[in-house]
């Protein structure tokens, strides 16, 4: 099973936005985000309303620069499923060449349980901050 998404690159996605000494090309953080969200899009139709997916491991090789204003295509496919863990193979292309290849591991989680854990951490952090 696979999915393909097209994304037009915009100035806020440029590496130069993250660091002044970086070029005005698509940044690796933006590319990773697109790769992760494409995997989540692939999973969405199969999740119950109480479920969501989170990335727990991501590997990406950024192979080539992409000028801002270009359209990229991200292709994700499910490699295998082991219980609640889903493994994806991902490739990305601009109009000229392959720009990235990678793997993503995602867990299917219960949204309410996850949010409870986040709230618990927030409450714990507030108490620690108040005690300082």
Phi, psi and omega per residue, in radians:
X1 nan 2.380 -3.101
X2 -2.537 2.954 3.120
X3 -2.564 2.694 3.107
X4 -2.341 2.326 3.112
X5 -2.221 2.432 3.056
X6 -1.862 2.359 -3.110
X7 -2.344 2.233 3.050
X8 -1.502 2.211 -3.112
X9 -1.332 2.487 -3.087
X10 -2.203 2.831 -3.092
X11 -0.930 -0.616 -3.122
X12 -1.222 -0.124 3.119
X13 -1.678 -0.003 -3.049
X14 -1.303 2.545 3.073
X15 -1.044 -0.585 -3.136
X16 -1.106 -0.357 3.094
X17 -1.253 -0.505 -3.108
X18 -1.545 -0.478 3.131
X19 -2.689 2.333 -3.052
X20 -1.092 -0.425 -3.132
X21 -1.641 0.244 3.137
X22 -1.774 2.692 -3.113
X23 -1.308 2.868 3.113
X24 -1.546 1.195 3.086
X25 -2.319 2.949 3.135
X26 -0.997 2.240 -3.111
X27 -1.404 2.683 3.051
X28 -1.085 -0.751 3.104
X29 -1.022 -0.686 3.110
X30 -1.157 -0.726 3.140
X31 -1.120 -0.742 3.096
X32 -1.054 -0.754 3.110
X33 -1.014 -0.800 3.133
X34 -1.094 -0.693 -3.133
X35 -1.154 -0.769 3.125
X36 -1.134 -0.780 -3.100
X37 -1.213 -0.516 3.065
X38 -1.154 -0.697 3.061
X39 -1.097 -0.757 3.118
X40 -1.097 -0.682 3.089
X41 -1.081 -0.680 3.124
X42 -1.117 -0.637 -3.106
X43 -1.401 -0.470 -2.979
X44 -0.847 -0.813 -3.102
X45 -1.131 -0.281 -3.057
X46 -1.758 -0.068 -3.094
X47 -1.586 2.517 2.981
X48 -1.222 2.786 3.113
X49 -1.017 -0.360 -3.131
X50 -1.616 0.004 -3.066
X51 -1.927 2.736 3.008
X52 -2.588 2.980 3.095
X53 -2.075 2.559 3.064
X54 -2.306 2.463 3.064
X55 -1.342 2.376 3.091
X56 -2.048 -0.265 3.097
X57 -2.753 2.350 -3.139
X58 -2.413 2.311 3.019
X59 -2.163 2.298 3.123
X60 -2.526 2.381 2.962
X61 -1.864 2.048 3.098
X62 -1.549 1.852 -2.919
X63 -1.585 -0.472 -3.065
X64 -2.704 2.645 3.123
X65 -1.375 2.575 3.113
X66 -2.211 2.109 3.123
X67 -1.112 2.523 3.062
X68 -1.104 2.420 -3.060
X69 1.796 -0.270 3.098
X70 -1.343 2.796 3.022
X71 -1.810 2.294 3.073
X72 -1.912 2.704 3.085
X73 -2.092 2.180 3.095
X74 -1.914 2.237 3.104
X75 -2.044 2.190 3.106
X76 -2.163 2.462 3.053
X77 -2.408 2.560 3.093
X78 -1.302 2.169 3.122
X79 -1.506 -0.817 3.097
X80 -2.898 2.847 3.114
X81 -2.239 2.294 3.084
X82 -2.265 1.696 -3.097
X83 1.130 -2.136 3.122
X84 -1.589 0.094 -3.127
X85 -1.823 2.265 -3.113
X86 -2.088 2.302 -3.115
X87 -1.893 2.307 -3.097
X88 -2.123 2.574 2.932
X89 -1.885 2.334 -3.049
X90 -2.330 2.423 3.026
X91 -2.297 2.639 3.093
X92 -2.357 2.522 -3.091
X93 -2.357 2.561 2.881
X94 -1.772 -2.895 -3.092
X95 -1.209 -0.224 -3.032
X96 -1.913 -0.723 -2.971
X97 -2.755 3.027 3.028
X98 -1.249 2.248 -3.086
X99 -1.921 -0.290 -3.129
X100 -2.790 2.684 3.027
X101 -2.493 2.512 -3.131
X102 -2.969 -3.077 3.124
X103 -2.350 2.577 3.109
X104 -2.373 2.369 3.027
X105 -1.965 2.233 3.137
X106 -2.209 2.565 3.013
X107 -1.834 2.461 2.965
X108 -1.519 2.146 -3.072
X109 -2.195 2.808 3.038
X110 -1.474 2.135 -3.048
X111 -1.066 -0.789 -3.098
X112 -1.113 -0.769 3.128
X113 -1.103 -0.730 3.117
X114 -1.077 -0.833 -3.130
X115 -1.098 -0.633 3.074
X116 -1.053 -0.753 3.115
X117 -1.097 -0.708 3.116
X118 -1.141 -0.792 3.121
X119 -1.067 -0.688 3.120
X120 -1.076 -0.746 3.102
X121 -1.122 -0.744 3.123
X122 -1.068 -0.755 3.104
X123 -1.109 -0.701 3.124
X124 -1.152 -0.714 3.126
X125 -1.145 -0.663 3.124
X126 -1.130 -0.745 3.138
X127 -1.132 -0.706 3.123
X128 -1.130 -0.781 -3.134
X129 -1.077 -0.677 -3.128
X130 -1.210 -0.541 -3.124
X131 -1.378 -0.245 3.116
X132 -1.395 nan nan
